[in-house]
Amino acid sequence: MKFDTSGLDDLVKKLSDGLPPSLLAFKTDLETNFRAVLQSGLAKMDLVTRQDFDVQAGVLARTREKLEALEARLSALEALEPKA
């Protein structure tokens, strides 16, 4: 699964900008290492993309609407049954 890395790039930049001046010479190497560590950690998590989440939320909403319609229909049919 491929994630949008713009947020990751922003986080890497914030981490590298927070480095003490004595480590600025290693900034490029540290940014590369920060990015690798963060990507590795995220890859180990069971995450879905925002797009996949939104699609599934839509499916759930439509399913809920259908269920509510079926429940209303069932109630109407039960009301028509003669009582014993």
Secondary structure, DSSP 8 states (H G I E B T S, - for coil): -----HHHHHHHHHHHHTS-GGGGGGHHHHHHHHHHHHHHHHHHS----HHHHHHHHHHHHHHHHHHHHHHHHHHHHHHHS---
